[in-house]
Amino acid sequence: MTSLLRALDIDTRLLGMVVALAIIWIGFQIMSGGLFLTARNLWNLSVQSASIAIMATGMVLIIVSRNIDLSVGSMLGFLGYTMAMVQAQWIPNALHLGFNQPYTWLIALAVGLVVGAAIGGFQGLIVAYGGVPSFIVTLGGFLIWRGLIFAYAQGQTIGPMDGNFALLGGGPSGSLGEVGSWVVGAVACAGIVFTVINNRRQRQTYGFPVRPIWALATVIAVSCSVVLGAVSVANSYLWPEALAHQYALAHNIPEPPGGLRIPVGIAYPVLILVGVALAMTFLATRRRFGRYVFAIGGNPEAADLGGINVRRTIMLTYALMGVLVAISAAVQTARLNSAVTNLGVQNELDVIAAAVIGGSSLSGGIGTIPGAVLGAVVMQSLRSGMVMLRVDSPTQDIVVGTVLVAAVGLDAFLRRRGK
């Protein structure tokens, strides 16, 4: 087995997480009487995981740099409220530009991204240049941004959202459909083939060991099978009968016996997550900024002596986190089609847990973006499965807390063993 894993050049931590996820899914499938691994539940699971996973990709860099951000949940709620007020109140009422205009969702999203970057950068400025511990700064942000929601919205629910903005939350209309999903799957497979072969060529150019041909083919085949399998599951989830009937009436489509069957396909939040994960992986592994963050996490003093602007890098890391929180806020607000006072509550715990379960070390210097995404799926799988089994909320928190402590304990054990 060791020789096989070495030949395939697979990250054993990620493989372990995949195995753990498979055990969780199979366990809930048995306990739920076959309801967990259905197309509907897996589609919902993917959409529910997207928001946490988007923020977890940024939390990886925060933790890698030996910092923490406890404010992401409150910041998400504040940014969600801000974007909701832009499109539901400020543009129609203050600017008298109307509601559901073609530009409404773009303005709201742009405002959210700018405000998110400003908030994140401000917190990073205090951490990096003010010398205040990140725990204290973001704990203050946790209280401030949540309080500001009530200060300028008085606890009211803001909605509905702009029609185009609401598509960011998924649903039958906020998905690619059957053909678009297969196109994305084909493009993803082509990207996998190109990436694997290109990495092999680069390793050969610099004289590094490479996978055998059979191992290369195995990695490509398994990866593409997973992608196409996921697309098949997404297309197996169909529009509700009533909604499909309305669609058929609106477009004068004759309905066959049994009703019109319209595949939902890949939801837009999942597509956004894939784009964010690819961009963050590229930033963390192929760009100077990512290498600087890992160098700071490994040894801040050495990084400073090596010419890295440590303070500026940490500040930019928090600004990037703010942008990702804004994207996640847009997804959650669009999915609810409104902004509510409890938006983002406890999200900071799920995000940190996803990053840690995904292999990010709280000691700094270690972490992966794919691991954080897998960690988010693990977290949401636990919550979704327990909801399906009608486990009460306090027990859910106990289970999630136990898993988090176990993940940190395992990380500490492996680090001691590595020494």
N, C-alpha and C positions, 0 to 999 in steps of 0.2 A: 504493500500500500504506500509506503514511504517513497519507494522508487517510482511508482506511478504518479504520485502527486508532484514529485520533483521533475519528472519528464513533462507533465502537463503545465508546470510552472503556475500553479493555482495558489492564491492566498488562502492559507489554511484557516485564518480567522473568518474570512468571508464564507468559506465552505462550511465551517462550523455553524455560522448563523443561518445558512440555507437549510442545513440539516435540522437545526432547532425550529425554524419556521415550518418546515415540513411536519415535524412532530406536533407542533401546536395545531396546525390545520387538520391533521389526521385525528388528533384527540378531540377537537371540537366537532369534527364531522361525525365521529362516533357518538359523542355525548348529545348532539343535537338531533340525532336520528336522521342524518343525511341532509340537513338543511344548510350546513356551513359552506360546503364546496359546490354551491350552485352558481350559475352565471350571474344571477341577480345580486347575490351577496358579495361575490368577488368583485363585481363591478362597483358596488357601493363601497367596498373596502378600499379599492384603488382611489376613489374620489375622496374618501375620508382621510386617507393617508397622505394625500398630496400636500395639503396645507402644512402639516407638521414636518413633512420631509423637506419642503422648500426651505423652511427656517432652519432645519437641522443641518443643511449643507453649509450655511453660514456659521452656525454654532460650532462646527468642527474647527474652523479657523480661529474662532474666539478661544476655544479650549486649547487648541494646539499652541497658541501664543501665551499660555499660562494665565488666562483670564476667564471670566464668566460673564454671562448676561442674564440677569434675573428679570429684566423688564420687558422681554419680548411679548409676553402675553398681554400686558397692559398696553404696550405700544401698539400691538395689533388692534386692540379694541379702539384706541384713540384714532388710529389711522383709518380704520373702517368707518368710524363715525364721521371723520373728516371727509372722506370720499363720498359717503352717503349724503352729507349735507351739501356738498358741492353740486351734486346732480339733482337732488330732490328739493333743495331750498334756495341756495345761493344763485345758481344759474337761472332758474325760472323766476324767482321772486326779486332778488336784489339786482340782477343784471337784465331782467325782463327779456331773456333770450329764448324762453320756452322750454318745454320738457320733451325728452326723447328726440333730441336733435342728433344728426349724424356725428357731431363733434363732442357731444356731452360726455360719453364714456372716456374719450381720449383725454379731455381736460381733467376729469375726475382722477383718472389713473396717473396722469402726469403730476397733479398736485400731490397725490399720495406718495409717489416715488420721491419727489423733491423734499417733502416734509419728512419722510422716513429717513432719507439720507442726512438731512439736517439734524434730526433728533439723535440718530446714531452717531454722527460725527461729533455732536456736542458732548455726548456722554464719553466718547472716545477721547475727546480733547481733555476732559477733566481727569480721565484715567492716565493718559499718556503724559500730558504736560503739567497737570496739577498734582500728580503723585498720590491721588486718592485711590485706595484699593477698589478694584472693579466690583467686588462684592457689595461694597457700600454704595458706590455710585449707581449701580443698576438696581439695588434694593430701593434706593430713593426714587429712581425712575419708575419702578414697579408701583409705588404709591402715587407719584405725581401724575402719571399719564392716566391711571385709572380714575383719579380724582377729577381730572380735567374733563373726562367724559360727562360727569354729572354737572360740572360747572357750566358747560356751554350747551348741553342738551337736556338738562334737568331730568335725566333718566328716561326720556321719551324714546319710543321706537321710531326710527326714521326709515321711511319707505313709501312706495316701492322704488326699486332701482330703475335706471335707464334700461330699456330693452336690450340694447347691445351689451351693456355692462353685465347684465344678468347672465349672459351666455358664458361668461368666465367661470361661473359656478358649476357648469356641467348640466346634466339633465338630458332628456331626449333631444331638445333643440341645441343644447350646448355640447354636442358631440360630433365626431367626424362622419358617422354613418358607415355603412358596410364598405363601399368602394374606397372612401378616403382612408379608412383604417388599414385596408390591405395595401394601399399605396405606401402608407407610413411604415408598415411592417416590411415591405420589400426594400424601401430605402434604408431602414435600420439594418437589415441583413446585409445589404451591399456595403454599408458603413462598417459593419463588423468584419467582413471579409477584407476590406481595404486596410482597416486598422491593424488587424492581426498580421497580415502579410507585410505591411509597411514596418511594423515593429520588428519583425524578424529580419528584414533587410537592414534596418538600422543597427541592430545588434550584431549582424554579420559584418557590417562595415567597420565597427569599432572593436571587433574581435571578441565580443561577449558570447557566452554559450547560448545556443538557441534550441527551441523545441524540435524533436524529431518530426518528420512529415506526418506520421500517423497521429501524433499528439496535436499538431497544428490542425489537422482535419477534424479531430475529435472536438477540440475547443470551438471551431467554427460551426460544426454540426449541432452541438448541444446548445450553443448560444442562439443560433437561428431558430432552432426548434422551440426554445423558450419564448422567443419573440413572437413567432407565428402562432404558438399555442395561446399566448396572451391575447393576440388579435382575434383568434377564433372564439375565445371565451367572451370577449367584449362584443363580438357580433352575434353571439348566442343569446344575449340579453335583448329582448324585444320591447318596443314601445308598448305602454299599457293599451289595452283594447279600446278604451273610450277615447284616448288621445289619437290613436291610429284611425279610429272611425271619424273623428273630427277632421283629421288631415285629409282623409279620402273625400269627405264632403266638400271641403274647401278647395280641393284641386280637381274635383270631378273625376276621381279615380274609381272605377268599378271595384267593389269589394268581392273577393273570392269567398267561397264557403269557408266558414271558420274565421273570417275577418282578415284584414290586411296585416301582414307580418313585416314590420320595419325594424331591422337591426339598429340598435343604438350606436354601437361602435365605441371607439376610444373617446373618453370624455376630454374636454378642453383642459380641465385642471391637471389631468395626467400628462397631457401633451406639454403643458407649461412646466410641470415638474421635470420631465425628461430634458427639456431645453435648459432649464436652470442647472440640473445635475451635470449635464455635459459641459456647460459653460464654466461651472465651478470646478469641475475636475480638470479642465484645461488650464484654468487660472492657478489652481493649486499645484499642478504637476509640471506644467510647461512654461509658465511665465515667471519672471523675476520676483514679482510680488509674492507669489505662493512660496517660492523657495526662501524668501526673506522671513515669512511667517514661521515656517518650520525651523529655520535657523534660530530665530528668537526663542521659540519654544524649547529648542534643544539646549541653548545656553545664551541667555540675553547679554551677558557681559562679553562673551566672545563675539557675538554678532555685532555689538556696538564697536568693539575694537577692530572688527573686520570691515568697517565702513558702512554698515547698514544703519539707516536712520530709523532707529527702533521706535521712537515716539511717533513719528509720522506714519509708520507702517501700522502700528496698533490703532491709531486714530482712524485710518482708512479701513481697517478691518471692521471697526464698529459702524462706520458709515455704510459699508457694504451690507452689514447685518441689517441696518435700517431699511435699505432698499429691498432686501429679501422679505422682511416683515411686511413691507407695503404690498408686495406681490401676494403674499399669503393673505393679507387682510382683504385684498380685492377678491380673491377666490372665495374666502369664507363669507364676505358680505354679499357677493353675487349669488352664492349658493342659498343663502337664507332669503335673498331678495329684500333685505332690510338690515339695518344696524340696530342691535339690541345691547342692553347694558352689560350682559354677561358674555359678550363677545371676547374670546381669547382667554377666559378664566381658566387657570391651571395649564395653559398651553406652554408656559415656560418650563414646567416640570416635564411634560411630554417631550419637548424639544431637547432639553438637556439629557433626558434618559435615552432618547433615540441616538444622540451623538455618542454617548458613553457606551451603550449596548453595541453600537456599531464599531467600537474599537478605539474611540478617542480617549487618550489618557489624560486624566486631570492633572498629571504632573507635567504635561506639555510635551510638544515635539512629535506626537504620534496621533494619527487620525486619517481616515479616508472618507471621501464623499460617498462612494457607493455603499460603504458600511453604514453611514448615517441614514441613507435612504432605506436600506434593509432594516435598520433599527426602528425607523418610523413605522414600517410595515409590521414589524413584530409587535410594537406597542399597540397599534391600532387593531391588529388581529386579536390580541388579548382582550382589549376592551369590547370589540365587536362580538367575539365569542361569548364573553360573559354576559353581555346584554341579551344575546340570543338565548342564553340559559337562564335569563331573568335573575342574574346575580345583582344584589343591591349595590348602590354606588359606594358606600363605605368599604365593602369587601373588595370592590374593584380597586380602590385606592390602596388597600393593603397588599393586594397581589402585585400591582405595578410598583409599589415601594419596595417590596421584597425582591422583585426582579432587578430593580435598579441597584440595590445594595449588593446583590449577588454578582452583578456585572462588574461593579467597581472592585469588589473583593477578588474576583477572578483576575481582573487586570493587575491588581497589586501582587497577587500570587505569581502570575506569569512573569512580572518584572523582577521579583525576587529570585525566581528560578533562573531567569536569564542571566542574572549577575553571578 
